[in-house]
Amino acid sequence: MYVFRILYIRYKTINSILRLVKKIKMAKKLNAAEIDNAMASLQNWKRVDQMIHRDFKFKNFIEAFGFMSQVALIAESINHHPNWSNVYNKVSIELTTHDVGGLSEKDFILAQKIDTITS
């Protein structure tokens, strides 16, 4: 009886995960016109090949790290994570959607949310 209960719980868990996966909107690679339109809404971001890039400079390491912590919470909440680096008071961020091999709406959503932190 115990074994059947464990199997039932695992079955329910797997089904719940599959339902969630179906609800997740798959990212679509943006074309050049869509990218140009989305870039117009961003400040200080530059397109570099199949990604967008921005450098940030803060007063000190603590401020830079605090900024990164805020970005990490946002990125986790929307399940889209930046490529980034930090050296003392500088943070460099690159956004791209690896699943589509280029830029998607997710990159621009995250960039806009990052911009709200620094404004």
C-alpha positions as CSV (number, residue, x, y, z in Angstrom):
1,M,0.0,0.0,0.0
2,Y,2.8,2.4,0.9
3,V,4.5,1.9,-2.5
4,F,1.3,2.7,-4.3
5,R,0.9,5.9,-2.3
6,I,4.4,7.0,-3.3
7,L,3.8,6.2,-6.9
8,Y,0.5,8.1,-6.8
9,I,2.2,11.2,-5.3
10,R,4.9,11.0,-7.9
11,Y,2.3,10.7,-10.7
12,K,0.4,13.8,-9.3
13,T,3.7,15.7,-9.1
14,I,4.7,14.9,-12.7
15,N,1.2,15.8,-13.9
16,S,1.4,19.1,-12.1
17,I,4.8,19.9,-13.7
18,L,3.5,19.0,-17.1
19,R,0.5,21.3,-16.7
20,L,2.8,24.2,-15.7
21,V,5.1,23.5,-18.7
22,K,2.2,23.7,-21.1
23,K,1.2,27.1,-19.6
24,I,4.7,28.6,-20.1
25,K,4.8,30.7,-23.2
26,M,7.7,29.6,-25.4
27,A,10.0,32.4,-26.4
28,K,10.1,33.5,-30.1
29,K,13.2,34.9,-31.8
30,L,12.5,38.4,-32.8
31,N,13.2,39.6,-36.3
32,A,15.2,42.8,-37.1
33,A,12.2,45.1,-37.3
34,E,10.9,43.8,-33.9
35,I,14.3,44.2,-32.4
36,D,14.6,47.8,-33.7
37,N,11.2,48.6,-32.3
38,A,12.0,47.2,-28.9
39,M,15.4,48.9,-28.8
40,A,13.7,52.3,-29.1
41,S,12.1,51.8,-25.7
42,L,15.4,51.2,-23.9
43,Q,17.9,53.7,-22.7
44,N,21.7,53.1,-22.8
45,W,21.4,49.5,-24.1
46,K,23.4,48.5,-27.2
47,R,22.8,45.7,-29.5
48,V,25.8,43.4,-29.9
49,D,25.2,40.6,-32.4
50,Q,22.4,38.5,-30.9
51,M,22.3,40.2,-27.5
52,I,21.8,43.5,-25.8
53,H,24.4,44.9,-23.5
54,R,24.7,47.6,-20.9
55,D,27.4,48.7,-18.5
56,F,26.6,50.2,-15.1
57,K,28.9,52.1,-12.7
58,F,28.2,52.6,-9.0
59,K,29.8,54.5,-6.1
60,N,31.3,51.3,-4.6
61,F,31.2,47.5,-4.5
62,I,28.3,47.5,-2.0
63,E,26.0,49.5,-4.3
64,A,27.0,47.3,-7.3
65,F,26.3,44.1,-5.4
66,G,23.0,45.5,-4.1
67,F,22.0,46.2,-7.7
68,M,22.9,42.7,-8.8
69,S,20.9,41.3,-5.9
70,Q,17.8,43.3,-7.1
71,V,18.3,42.1,-10.7
72,A,18.7,38.5,-9.5
73,L,15.3,38.6,-7.7
74,I,13.6,40.1,-10.8
75,A,15.4,37.6,-13.2
76,E,14.4,34.7,-11.0
77,S,10.8,35.9,-10.8
78,I,10.5,35.9,-14.6
79,N,12.7,32.9,-15.2
80,H,15.2,34.7,-17.5
81,H,18.7,35.1,-16.3
82,P,21.4,37.6,-17.5
83,N,25.0,36.9,-18.5
84,W,26.8,39.4,-16.3
85,S,30.1,40.3,-14.7
86,N,31.1,42.5,-11.8
87,V,34.4,44.2,-11.0
88,Y,34.4,46.4,-7.9
89,N,31.8,49.1,-8.7
90,K,31.1,48.1,-12.3
91,V,28.5,45.7,-13.6
92,S,28.2,44.5,-17.2
93,I,25.0,42.8,-18.3
94,E,24.3,40.9,-21.6
95,L,20.8,39.7,-22.4
96,T,20.0,37.0,-24.9
97,T,17.6,34.1,-25.1
98,H,19.7,30.9,-25.5
99,D,16.6,28.8,-26.3
100,V,16.0,30.7,-29.5
101,G,19.6,31.6,-30.4
102,G,19.0,35.3,-30.2
103,L,16.8,38.1,-28.8
104,S,13.3,37.5,-27.6
105,E,10.7,39.6,-25.9
106,K,12.0,38.2,-22.6
107,D,15.3,40.1,-23.1
108,F,13.5,43.4,-23.5
109,I,11.2,42.8,-20.6
110,L,14.1,42.1,-18.3
111,A,16.1,45.1,-19.7
112,Q,13.1,47.4,-18.9
113,K,12.8,46.0,-15.4
114,I,16.6,46.6,-14.9
115,D,16.2,50.1,-16.1
116,T,13.5,50.8,-13.4
117,I,16.0,49.9,-10.7
118,T,18.5,52.5,-11.8
119,S,16.1,55.3,-12.6
